[in-house]
Amino acid sequence: MSSSAVAYAKKNHSRFLDELKALLRIPSISTLPENKDDCRHAAEVLVAELKRIGMENARLIETEGHPLVYADWLKAAGKPTALIYGHYDVQPTDPIEEWLSPPFEPTERDGNLYARGSADDKGQVWAQIKALESLMAANGALPLNVRVLLEGEEEVGGEGIASFVASKPPELKADFALVSDTELFAPGLPTLCVGLRGMIYTELEVRGAKTDLHSGMYGGAAPNPFVSLAQMIAKLKDENGHILIPGFYDDIIPPSSEELAAWESLPFDEEHYRKTEVGSRELVGEAGYSVMERTWARPSLDVHGIPGGFIGAGAKTVIPAKALAKISMRLVPGMTPAKAFALYKAYMEKVAPAGVDIDVRLIHAGDPCLIPVNNRFVQAATKALHEVWGKDTVFIRSGGSIPIVGDFDRHLGVPSVMMGFGLPDDNIHAPNEKFHLKNFELGIESIVRFLEESAN
């Protein structure tokens, strides 16, 4: 069965690529209000395509934000049901001046397709849909039952899909989920991600005087919220990267010795990682832990922005009335967003300097997760990937967060197979995002074979 579907995919590869480019031209930036209509347009394009390839009940599901895309095909009696997940929204493009080609005009260079959303996640969503098309066109049916659920708010917290999944609707009854929003550990190395960090994303607001003040007249007497904010941020981590929030590390479940040994055997060049992927003079973080432990199995804390005050040309001697910082923490298995936020909030309230009031707000959160590798669908994925790539699959964790994976497990009892085809240097969330064209092709073939293996 697989040979005919794979042959169809190979024959239609150039069309698949042209269709992906058309989807990538839609600037579906979920965080910007001015792109709301673009997000809906992308969702409508996906619904139309799912209908065209033979999926049934294809429709938009409205949320308080951007709509979900749903479709199903449930005619494989006695076979398991796959829930295929992805997202059609993308990150903003700034700094726009660093793009070598326009972010929403897909451009091929050096075997890659450059565009915002190419790897994260439109290229991978399109690989999923084209795998379904190939199976349907070649065989007149799918080898198992399939539900498709795509969201438009993954980059802004995924509140709409989280509420939908928590309601446990019949549309989501499935045996496993396929999530293609991850990456290969190295080029040509088939990879399954079996662990994700969770996160809490927060805003810390510090308020001083009732209005902005002249620093000459009031400096030395009036509290400066920016100085107070800097002092508070400085107390979050020590110089060795250790988070100073009391109790923050108490519940961590460390990786097993077997998992650590497997990570040690991965083809990882720390100097290449530092120079090529990170691009910094040196790496930082907790002493005594490898780079993979620090990014996959240890919590982290980062400041993302400190908007406010005067940032125009020239000088303005003002003491701002308030200051704001956007701060997130990545969480690892054993930790919960609720407890992590409570500890963080209590600590910030304790260390706030005299003369200011603070407000600590939780913007969005997601649970960490670990997927057992001995379930039948992970084993099916391992076999399928070996057939396509000709190499043994490696199991990794990701430092990133895909909150829906935890939701699928907690609310639906559905294990996720995180089979992605990006690369570590794909510049997701950054200028010049790309998707390796060969990975797009082999990704379609891998999903075809995985769905067939899962039906057995």
N, C-alpha and C positions, 0 to 999 in steps of 0.2 A: 504493500500500500504506500509506503513512504516514498518509493522511487518515483512514482507518478506525480505525487504532490511536490516533491523536491524538483523534479524536472520542470513542472509548471512554473515554480518560483524562479528557476534559472532562466527559463525562456522569457519571462515577463519582468526580469530585473530592471531593465531600463525604464519601463513604465512605472514600476514601483517607486523608483528613485525620483522620477518627475513628479509623481503624486506627493511624495514626501516634501519635495521642494515647495509645492503649492501650499501645503499645510504650514510649512515653516515661514512662509511670507505673511502669515496672519500674526500680528503683534499682540498675542494673548497674554499680556502682562497683568497678572491677577492683582497686584498690589496698587496699581494706578487707576484711579476712577475714570480717567479719560480713555482707558482701554477696555471698559466694561463691555461695550458692544463687540469689540474684537474677540473677547473671550466667548461670548455667546455665538459668534460666527464660527469660531473654531469648533465648538460643541456641535453646532448644526451640521457642519461638514462631516464630522465623525458619525453622527447619526445617519446621514445620507449614505455614507460609505458602508456602514454596517448593514443597512437595508439592501444596498446594491449587491453585496457579496452573498446574500442569502440568510443573514441572521434575522431573527424574528423579534417582534415586540420592541423594536428599536425606537427609543424616545428620549427626550430630555426629562429629567426629574428636577423640579425646581427646589432650590434651597434659599436661605436668606441671602446668600452670596451668588456665586457663579453656579450654573446648573451642572448636575451630574449627567453623564451619558450612560444609558443602559441598553443592553440587547441580550437576547438569549437564543439558544438552539437546544432543545431538550427532547430529541427524538431517538436517542441512543439508549433503548430500554436495557436496564440491568447494568449499565456502565456508570462509572463515577462521574461526578460533575466538577468541572474546573471553574473557578471564579478568576477571571483575568482582569488585573488591575493596572492602571497607569494614570498619568495626568497630562492634560493638554495645556496647562498654564505654564508660563515661563517667568524667569527673573527679569528685572529691569536691565537696561543695556549700559548704564553708566559705569565707567567713564567712556563715553562714546568715541572720544578722540583716539583711543587706543585700539580700536578695531581696524584691521587691515582691509576689510571689506564690509559693506553695510550689514548690520546684524540681522536684518529681515530680508536680505537678498541672498539666498543660499549660493555659496560659491565653492567650487571644487578646486582644491590645491593639494598637491603631494599625497594623493590617495585619501584625502579627508574631505568631508563636507562641513564647511564653516557656516554657522548661523546660530542665533540664539534659539535654544530649545532642541538643537540637533541631537545631542546626547541625552539631555535632561528636559523632557522625557519624550518629545514627539517622535524622534527617530526610533526609539524603542517601542513606543505604542504602535507606530506604523508597522514595525516588524511583527508585532503580535497580530495585527489585523491582516497583514499580508500572509501570514502563516495560515490563518483561518480561511482566507480566500483560496489559497493554494490547495488546502485539503478539500474544501467544498467543490472547487472547480474540477479537481482531478477525480474525485470519488463520488460526487453527488451527495455527500453527507459528511459529517464529522465523526471521528472514531469514538467520541465520548460526548457527554453533555457539556455545554459551555454557557456560562454567563459572563458578560462583559460589563465592567463598572469602571468608568473613567471620571476623574474629577478635575475641577478647574481652580482649586484652591490649595494644592499641595504646598506651593511656595509661600503661602501666607497662613499656614496653620491647619488647614483642612477641617474647619469647624462644620461645614455642611455635610461632608461625607461621614464625619464622626457621629453626628446626630442621627444620620440615616442608618448607619451600621448598628448603633446602640439600640435602635428600635426593633432590631432583628426581623426585618421584613422578609416575607417568603421569597422575594426576588434574589436573596443572597444565600439561599440554602445550597451548600456545596460541600465537597469532600476535601478540597484543597484550593489554595489561591496561587496563581502565578503572578509574581511581581517582577517586572522588568524595568528596574529603576536603579540598578547597581552597575558594577563594572568588573572587568577582568582584572586579576591581580597584576598581570603583565601581558604584553601583546602575545596572542596566540595560545594563551594558557587558559583552558576552560575553568571557570570559577563559579562556585555557589557561595553566596553570602548566607551565613547561618546565625549571625548576631548583629544587632544594631544598638547604638547608644540612643537613649531617650533624651529629652531636653526640656528645659523650661526657658522661656524667653520673657524677659521682664523689662520694665521701665522703672528707673529710680529717679524720682523728682525731688529736688531740694529747693525750698523756698526761704528767702530771707526777709528783706524789707518789703513794704507794701507796694513799692514801685521802684523802677530803676533810679539809681542815685548817682550824683557827681562824685567821682573818686577823690577829687581834691577837697571837697567840703566834708565828705563823710568817710573817706578811707581811713581805716584805723579804728573806727567806732562801729560802723555798720557791718554786719556779717556779709561775706561774699559767697553766694551759693556755689560758684565754680570752684573756689578754693576748698570749701567744705566737701563738695563732691569728689574732688581729687583726693582729699585725705581719706574719704571713705573707700574709694576704689583701691587705694594703696594698701588698705588693710584686708583686702580680700585674698591676696596671694602673697607668699613670701618670695624672696629672690630665687628660690629653687623650684618655683612652680607649684608649691604645695598650697592647696586651698585652706584658708584659715578659719572658715566657718565651723564653729564647734559642732561635732557630731556628724559632719558631712560624709565622712568615709565609713561610718559605723556598720552599714548594712551591705557593703559591697560583697558580691560573690566573685572571688578571683577565678581566672581561667585555670583549668586542670593542667597537670604536668604534661599530659598527652597533647593537649591543645597547644601549649607553649612550645613543645618539641616540634609539632607540625609547623608552627609559625617560623621556628628557627630554620627549617628546611626550605622555606620559600626563597625564590630568587630575588633577593632584596639587596640593593646597593645603597647604603645610607648616604654616601657622598653624592651619588647621582640624585637621590631624593632631595637632598639639601640644595644642591646646585640647580637642578633642572625643574623640579616640581615646586619647591618652596622659594628658591632664589634668594635666600638670606645668607648672611655671613656665617652664622652658625645656628644649630638647632637648640631649642630650649625645652624645658619641661622637668618633670620629677626625676631626680637622680635615682639610679638603680633600676630603671625600667627601660626596656627597648622602645624604639619608635613605635612598633606595632602595639606593644602593651599600652603606651601612652595614648595612642589614638583609637585603639579598639576596646580596651578593657579598663581604662582609668577615666574618672570624670575630669572634665575640663571646665574652665571659666574664661569667658572672653567679653571684652567691651567692643561694641560694634559701632557706636556713634555717640557723640556728645553735642547735639544741636543746641543752638541758643546763643545769647550774648551778641556782641558786635563782631562780625567777620568781614565787613566791607573793606574797601581800600582806604588807606590812611589810618587815622587814629580817632578814637572816640572814648574818652575817659569815663566809662560808665561802670557802675557796679550793678550787674543784672539782678532783678528781683528773684529770678529763679534759674535753675539749671537742670538739665535732664541728661541721663545716660541710658542707653539701651544695652542691657547686659544679659547674656545667656549662659546657661550651664548645661553641658552634655552629661547625661546620667548613664550608669552602667547597670547590668543585672544585679538585683537586690535592692536598688534604690527606687523610690517612687517620686513622681513629680510633686505630689501634695506635701510630702515630708520635706523634700529638698527645698521647696519654696518657703515653707514655714520656718525652717532653720535659717535660711538666707534673710528672710524678712526680719526675724527677731534679732539677728546679728547686726543688720544695718541700723535698726532702731537703737540698738545698744551703743554703737560706735558713732552715731551722728553727733557732730560737734555742737557746742552750745550756740544758741542764737538762731538756729534754723529748724524748720519743720520738714519732715520728709513724707513721701508717699511711695510705697513699693507696690507696683502693679504687675500681675501676671497677665501676659498678653496671650500666649498659647503654650501648650505642653504636650508631651508625648512620652509613652512608656518605653523603656528599653526592652529588648527581647532576645531570647536564644531559641533557635529552632533545633530540635533533636534531629540528628543526621540519619537515624535508623528507620525513619518512616518510609513507606513504600514509594511515595512520590518523589522524595529526595533521591532515593535509589534509582527511580526511573529517569530522573534528570541526569544523574551521574552517567548512566548507560548511554543516554541520548547524546550528551556532550562528547563522550568518548568516540562515538560513531562519527560525529561531524568534525571534531578537531584533532582526533587521532592521538590524544594525550589523556592521562589520568586527570580527573577533576580535583582541584584543590578547594578546601573549605576555609573561608576567611570570615572575619567580622568586618564591619564597616564602622568608622567613627561617626558617620552621619546618622540621621534619624529619618525613618519613614513611619510616622505615627500610626498609619492605617494598619500596619502589620500587627502591632499590639492590639488594635481594635478588633481585627479579624479573629485573633486568638481568644481575647477576653470575652467578646460578645457572641461570636459565632462558633467558637471551638474549632476553627479552621486553621490548619498549619499552612504556612506560606513557603513556597519555593521561590527564593530570590535569585533569579537567573537573569543577569544583566550583561550587556555587551559593550558598555563604555570602557574607556581606558583612563588610567590615573592622570594623564596629562590632557584630558579633554577640555579643561578650562571651564567646567560648569560653574555658573554664577559669576563668571569673569569675562573680560573681553576675549574675542576670538574663540568662543566655544566651538568645538568640532565633534564630529562623529566619524570614525574610521569606516570608509566605504565597504571594506571587506567584512568588517564586523556586522554591518547592516545585512549583508548578504548571508553570512553564516549564522547570524542571529535568527533570521527567518527559518533557515533549515533546522536549526537547533530546536526551535519551538515546535515546528512540524513533527520532528521525531519524538520530542518529549510528550506531546499530546497523544501520539500513537502508543508510546511505551506506557503511558499512564492508563490507557484503556485496557491493557492486558491484565 
